[in-house]
Structure formats: structure tokens, C-alpha cells
Amino acid sequence: MTRPVTQIDRRALFTSGAAAALLAATGVSATPQRGGRLRAALSMPLFDQAVAATVFDNLTEVAADGTLRGDLATSWSSDARAMRWRFTLRNDVAFHAGTEFGAEHVRSLPMTVEVIDPVTVDIMLDTPNPNLPYLLAHPGFEIKSESGAGTGLYSVQKLEPGRHFIGTRVTDHWKKQAGWFDSVEFVQFSADDVRAEALRDGLVDVADIAALDPLSDPRDFQILPGGQSPTHIAATSVAVPLSVGKSWPLDNLRMAERWWMG
């Protein structure tokens, strides 16, 4: 069935040369804009993962297109058996408390780490794992300082564990072209219908729900990722890039890093 012309497919527009003009005409920015607060209503498991992905970094990350790239690590290689992996680290990263990030901090990972020099570590495995770099991008493998501080784009302003989180953008973070919101706020609601109602009433901008509240106007929301097997829904006031990560919900848990206010 052909869509009514009044319904604009934002991701399709991003691929066209007229995207900027068309989105501007509808009040949506075609390029990332700084400012605003992203508000999310999340279930219990996703709340903890989203907070961790916002406050901390991993050695690697899965990009929105599914490719693996460095985060705190710049490169990696393994021995022939994929049991000893060497990672080269960034040297321009600081924790939110001001401590400089270095090889010693990789010891916070739940595996055997040998420090070679300030920017090089070896990770030793008990069994071969050719997918270790991908594994290290997963939730649960974030890098933390001895005090529990992170290096992520947002530092903790307020945290009620499992309930409420507010993070503020770190000034002069090493990721210059990311993290467009001034702040982010996550609230945990266990019930799907409560999260759906919060999104419907404009109390939040995104919720991890698979279907809208029955009283919602579908034209005000975008079902992600791609409308197929949705894991979260966002208001159209939030600008979402053409490619949205599908490995985990919320753009691979990096919505605070990759999205912006339209």
C-alpha cells in the first residue's frame, strides 16, 4: 500500500540530496545539533545497560552499520591460536574524576590482563576466541577506574540505582563529533503500559516498547529499528541517523551518543 504523502520517511530523506531542505521544512534538523535533554523510559534490564553505555566506554564498539571499530582501543591483533590478544589504547582519554586513562585500567575487565606499557595491554584467554574484539563491545565489558569512574560522553549528575539517572555532557570529550545532547535522563518503569503512556503524553522522548499506547497518534512517533521487530519507539522530535544499530536496543545502547534533537 502506498503511504500518504503527509507521512515522511525520515531515513529515506537522509539518503536524498534534498534531505536538508525537506527536513528543515518540517522543522527537523538534517544535521546534528547540540542542545536539549534526551529523556527515556526504560525497563529494568535496559536501564542499567543504558546507564553503563552512557557513562562508560568499552575497548571496542559496534557501529550502527554492524562493523566493529575501536573505542578506547585503536588497534588489536592476536596470536595464531586467538588466545593472546594485544590491544593498543588511546592516549588522550581522561576519567570524569580527572584521572588519565591508561593500560592499568583495562584490568577492570573480567579476564586476565597483562600491561605491556602505558598504552598497550595483552589479554590472555583460557580457550581460543577469534571474536574477542566483538565480545569486548558487549554490555558488561565497560572500562572503569579504581573508584568506579567512567570515560563516557556523559558524567553522572544524579543516580538512583535502578530507578533514575541524569547525565551531563562532558566538556571537551575526546569524541568531538558525538554526544549532541546537553544532558540525558533515564527513568525505569517495569510495566510496558506505563512506559507507553509516558511516551504518549510527552513525558519522555523514547521508550523501550514494541507497540504504541492505543491512544497515541502514530504520526508523532518512529518505530525503531526500521519498523521491523521493534525494540524501542521514539518521538519524531528526536532526530535519528540513517543507520541505527541493531545488535542491542537503543541504537546499540548509544542513543545518547548518536542521536540529537530535531
C-alpha positions, -999 to 999 in steps of 0.1 A, spaced: 0 0 0 13 34 -9 19 57 21 0 90 23 23 119 11 18 135 45 38 107 62 75 114 57 100 86 59 129 103 76 155 76 69 147 78 32 151 115 32 185 113 47 196 94 15 184 121 -9 202 153 -19 171 173 -9 172 160 27 183 192 44 157 213 27 128 189 32 136 183 68 141 219 75 106 225 60 91 201 85 110 215 115 135 186 117 173 192 115 191 171 89 225 176 106 233 170 143 225 200 165 238 204 201 215 211 229 184 197 247 178 168 270 171 132 259 145 116 282 139 79 281 116 55 299 133 21 302 127 -14 316 149 -26 345 175 -46 325 178 -19 298 180 9 323 212 -5 338 227 -12 304 218 22 290 234 40 320 266 20 317 268 27 279 263 64 286 288 68 314 315 43 304 334 33 273 345 -1 260 377 -11 242 357 -16 211 322 -7 198 298 -20 171 290 8 148 254 14 136 261 -4 103 273 -35 123 310 -31 117 335 -33 146 357 -3 154 379 9 182 366 28 212 392 31 239 414 8 218 428 20 185 440 -14 172 443 -51 181 458 -84 170 461 -119 182 484 -149 181 477 -178 158 455 -195 183 434 -164 192 443 -169 229 466 -139 234 453 -106 222 472 -73 221 454 -40 222 468 -5 216 450 21 236 441 58 231 464 82 250 441 112 251 413 100 274 405 110 310 381 97 335 353 120 347 372 124 380 402 138 361 424 107 362 442 99 330 431 66 313 459 41 309 467 4 304 463 -4 341 426 4 339 419 -24 315 424 -47 345 388 -38 354 377 -63 327 367 -98 340 397 -115 323 435 -118 326 452 -86 315 489 -81 312 502 -45 310 529 -41 284 534 -4 286 511 27 293 492 23 260 495 -15 254 479 -45 270 477 -82 263 445 -101 272 451 -139 278 423 -164 273 419 -199 286 403 -210 254 406 -196 218 382 -168 209 386 -152 175 356 -130 183 371 -114 214 372 -78 200 335 -81 193 328 -95 227 345 -66 243 319 -42 228 291 -60 246 274 -47 277 292 -57 308 327 -51 294 329 -14 302 362 1 314 362 17 349 387 34 371 396 22 406 369 45 420 343 34 395 345 65 373 339 63 336 353 79 304 319 82 286 304 112 269 282 119 299 291 121 336 268 113 364 248 142 378 223 121 396 219 83 400 193 64 420 204 28 411 178 10 391 154 40 392 166 74 379 197 87 361 207 122 349 239 126 330 256 158 317 277 161 286 315 161 293 331 193 281 360 187 256 354 149 255 377 131 230 347 122 209 343 156 193 316 146 168 293 127 191 271 133 221 248 161 209 225 164 239 234 187 268 221 161 292 202 128 293 177 114 317 166 78 321 137 67 343 129 30 350 94 17 347 89 -20 349 54 -20 332 53 -17 294 20 2 295 34 28 319 64 34 296 40 36 266 18 62 284 49 83 294 59 84 257 23 91 246 20 120 270 53 136 260 69 129 294 98 111 276 112 111 241 119 74 238 108 42 254 117 5 251 83 -7 240 73 -28 210 40 -11 204 25 23 210 -2 31 235 -36 27 218 -44 64 223 -11 76 207 -10 92 172 14 71 152 24 101 131 41 115 162 65 86 166 91 65 149 93 27 155 129 15 157 149 -2 144 135 1 109 99 -7 119 107 -45 119 107 -63 152 108 -30 171 126 -28 204 120 9 211 99 38 199 110 75 198 91 107 193 96 124 159 111 154 178 143 132 181 165 130 151 178 95 143 206 89 118 200 68 87 216 37 101 205 25 136 224 -2 154 205 -35 158 229 -55 180 212 -41 211 182 -18 216 185 20 216 210 22 187 233 -4 203 227 14 236 244 45 222 214 67 215 228 94 238 259 95 217 244 92 182 210 110 183 201 147 186 170 169 190 154 176 156 
